[in-house]
Amino acid sequence: MQVARVTLHKPSGRLHSITQEDVAREVGVSRTLVSFAFRGAPGVSDETKQAIFDAAKLLGYRHNAAAADLARKRPSTVGLFLLDLSNEVYVDIFSGVREALSPMKKRLILSVSHSRGSVDEGSVGSLIEARVGVVIAATLLEPDAHVQELARNVPLVNVTRRVEGVDSVYSNNIAGAQAATEHLLRLGHTRIAHVTGPTHEGHEERRQTYEKVMREAGLVPQVVFAHDYTHEAARQVSDQLFGALDRPTAVFAHNDEIALGVRESAYVHGLEVPRDLSLVGYDNSRTARLHGIDLTSVDLHALELGRTAGITALERLTNPTHPVIEHMLEPRLVVRSSTAAP
């Protein structure tokens, strides 16, 4: 179907929201054809589509994808919750999700926790209120029972941890923490501390694995808890480590952010990495790879986690009754110059 170009005049004094009916009237086509154009459905010529988009722009029409989803009874929007956008891991997860969704032309609505390292139900709730078809959540600090309840209200892809009965995309934390701790033991360290954040169900595998490996080696674990998972919080609590006479000669940190806080505290106490302190992080963030930082770290493949979560969300949108989907990635210890023999 071909439609001649028309000269458009933006109406003035309108008191109602611009609708697809208004756009159709300006172009001289049916509202159905306008709907097809915005949905990318076949059967609309390029010339007609351009005329519709030009009219919509001039009139100030904004396509309501959520309403369109309701009309079609087939949601196409994906919501993404990120715990902490200042942490590079979540930036990489976001990039991976976007990479997976872009070819399928799915809308992505982003919601970020308002408080770093703490539970924020409102941020996830805003995605549900936006009537998204599926929520990708990285990372929920809620107990398993709360995550399972959330999954009963909206299709959910849980990222960075496994929850029974919920679509989950995560890295093998047990293997990663074991590799980190055993690396320090092989170097000859016996006073190895672990600095982590507050205890949350489903986020204790790294600490528990560290403790297990230390006890199996006949050593006493030393765990220090920060009030959140940021480098600022880690810097504050690390002072108690380095002020003692029997200070640790090595630290395994829950993530790279915490490792950087530990490094700052060590510097204040006159300790040099790795001469006086070996340091291992977790995430293999871009900062860890910088020259001058060169942090030994466990790579949990954040970009791949995001990409896999996006693919899983697409699978769930296509087939809502599909059995629970689980993907576990195997981490890799990347050894750099922040670790050495004591």
N, C-alpha and C positions, 0 to 999 in steps of 0.2 A: 504494500500500500504506500503510495507516494502522497505527500502533503506539501502544498506550495508554502513557501515562506510568507509570513504575514508581518506587517509592521505592528509592533506591540506598543500599547500606551498604558503605563502603569496607572491603575485606578487610584483615585484619591478619596479620602474620607471613609475608607472601609472601617466598619466597626466589628467585623467578624474575622476569625482566623482564615487564612487562605487555604483552600482545600484542593483536592485533585479535580473536583468539578470546575473550579475557577480556571485551573490550568487548561483543562479540556475545552472549555468554552473559548478561551483566548486563541487556542490553536485551531479549533474547529474539528476536534476528534472526540471519540468517546472517552468516558472516564476509565473504562476498562483498558483502553490502549495506553492511557497515561500510567495506570497501575502496572501494566506489562513493562513499560519502559523503565520505571524505577526499580522493578524487581529483576531486570535483566533477562526477562523471559523472551523466548524466540518469537518471531512474527512481527517485529517492529523494525522498519528500515532505519538505516543510519540517519537519513535526512529527517525522518519523522521524530526519531529519538532526540536529535539535536534541537529541533524546533520546540519539543516539549521541555527540554532542559533549559533552553533560553527563556521560555515563557515563565517557567518556575522561578528562575533566578530573578527576573524582572519583577514578578509579583511578590517575591519574598516567601515563596512556599518552601517549607522544610518537610522532607519525607519522614514520616513517623514509622520507623522500622518496627518498633514494639507493637504498634497498632496493626501493622500489616501482618506481623506474626500471629496475632490473635485472630485476625480475619481468616488467615490460611489454616489456623489451628496447627501450625508447624513452626515452632520457634527456630530462629536462625542466629540469635545473638548469644555470644559467650561472655560471661563475666569472669574477670581475673582479680583475685584478692592477693595482695602482696603484703607480707608482714612488715618489711622495712626496706623502702626504696633507696635508703642511703647505704645499704649493704650491697656490694657489687654482685653477690650471688643472685639476688632477686632481679637485678637489672638483666643478668644473663638469662634467667628463667623467662622474664618478660620477652626478651628477644627471641628465644626459642619458640614460645607460644605464638608470637606474631608471625614468625617464619612458617609455622605449620598452618595457620589460619588464612594467611594472605591469599594463597592460590585459590582457596575456596570462596573468597570474597565474603567472609563472615565478619559481622560487626563485633568489635571487642570493646567492652566497657571495663575500665580499670578502677579499682578501689584499693586504697592503701591505708594500712592501720594508722590511726592518729597518734598512737603511743608506741614508741619503739620497744620491742621485746615484750609486750604485754598483750593480753587478750583484748580484742576489740570486736564485739559482736555487731556493733552498728555498721561497721564497714562491710561486713558480709551481708547484713540485712539490707543494705542499700542496693545490692545487686539483685537480691530476691525481689525487692519492690520494683526494680526496673524490668521485671518479668523476663529475665534472661533464660535461655533454654538450658544452660548448664553452667555451673560455677567451677572454675579451677582455683583451688585454694593453696597458696604457698606463703606462709606456713601457718596452720592452725595450732594454737597452743591449748585448745580445749581438750578435756578428757575424751577418751574414745566414745563413751556413751553419748556425749553431746554432738560429736561429729556424726555418729550414726543417726541421731535424731535429725540433724540438719540435712543429711542425705535422703531422709524420708520426705522432706519438704521440697527439695530441689535436686535434680541430678548433680552429683558432686564428683569432681576429680581431685583427690587429696594428694598434694605434692610434698615430697621430702620425708614422708613417714607413711608407714602402712597401718591401716585401720581395718579390722575384720569386717567384711561385708560391704566395703566402700571401694569404689574405683581408686586405686592408689598407684602413684608413680614415685619411686624413691630409690635412694642409693643404699648399698649394703653398709650400714654404719658399723656393724660388728667387725667386718673385714677391714674397714678403713681404720678404726681405732686400734685394732690389733696390729696392723702394719706400722702405725705410727709409734706405738709403745715399744714394740719389738725392735724397731730401728734404733731407738735410744738405748735399749738394753744391749744390743749388739755392739754399740759404740763403747760400752763399758760403764754407762751411767747406772748408779744405784739409787741416788736421791732424785727421783723424777716426780714432779708435781703435776697435777691436772687442774687447770683453771677453766671454770664453766659458768653458766648462767643459772637462773633459778630452776627448780625442779618442775617439770611439766610431764604429765603422762604421755608416753610415746616419744619422748625426747631425751631419754636417759641411756640409750644404748652405748654411746661413746664413753660416758663416764663409767658405766658398769663393766664394759669390756676392758678399759684401762685398769680398773681395780682387780679384775679377774687375772689379767696377765701379770700384774705386779705380784699378786699373792702366789701365783704359780711359780714365779721366779724367787720366792722366799723373801720378798721385799714388802715394806709397809706403804700402802698408797697414801698420798697426801692430796686431798681435794680442797680447793678453794672456790667458794661460790660468790659470784658477782651478782648485783641486783638486776642486771639485764645482760644482754649478749653483745654489748658495744665495747669499743676499745677504751672509752672514757671510764666505764665501770670497772673494767679489768685493770686499768692503771691504778685506780684507787685501792683495790683489794690486794694488788701484788706487792704493795709496800710491806705487808706482814710477812711475805715470803723472803724478801731480800734483807730484812732487818735482823733475821735470826742468824746465830752462829753456824747452825747446821743447814744453811740455806740450800735449796735444790741446785744441782748442777745442770738440770734440764727441765723444761716445761713442755707438756703437750697441752695445747689450747683447744677448746671446743670448736672455735672457728678462727679464721684469719683476723677478723676484727679484734677478738680478744688477744690473739697473739701479738698484734701491734701495740695494744695497751700494755702487755707484759714487757715488751721490748722498751717502751718509753720509761717504764718504772725501773727497769734494769739499768738504763742509761743514767737516770737520776742517782742511782746508788753506785755509780762508778763501775758497772759491769759491762763488759764488751761481749757481743755475740759474734762468733761462737766461742771465743777464747775462754770466757768465764761462764757462759750460759748457752746451752744448746736449746733451740726453740723450734717446735713443730706446730704448724697451724692446720686448719681443715677448711677446704673449699677450693684451694688453688685459684684465688681471685687474681684479677689483673694487678693489683697492688703487690701481691706476693711475688709476682714475676718481675717486678721492677729491679733494675740494677741498683745496688746499694741496699735493697731489702733482701732479695734472694732468699725468700722464706721457704724452707722445706715444708711441704703441705700435701694434704690428701686431696686429690682431685675427685670431686663427686660428679663431675660432668654436668654442671648447671645448665649450660645451653641445651644439651641433649635431654635433660630432665624436662625443660620447658617445651622442647619440640615434641617429645613423647607425650607429654600432658595434653598438648594441643591436638595431636592425632587421636588420643583417647577421647577427648571431648567431642571431636567430630564423629567418632564411632558411636558414642552415647547419643548424640543428636539424631543420627541416622537410625539407630536401633535402640529405642528406650528399654526394651525387654531383654537386651543382651546380658548374659551372666556377668558377674563382677569381673572387672578387668584389672590385672595387676602387672606392673612392669618393674623389675628390680635391676638397677645398673650396678656394675662392679666398679668400685673406686680404684684409684691408682696412686700410690705414694710417689710424689715427685721430690727427689732429694736435691737440695741446693746447699748453699754455703752457710746456712744458719745453724747447722748441726756439725759437731765434731766430737772427738774423744775428749773426756773430761781431763 
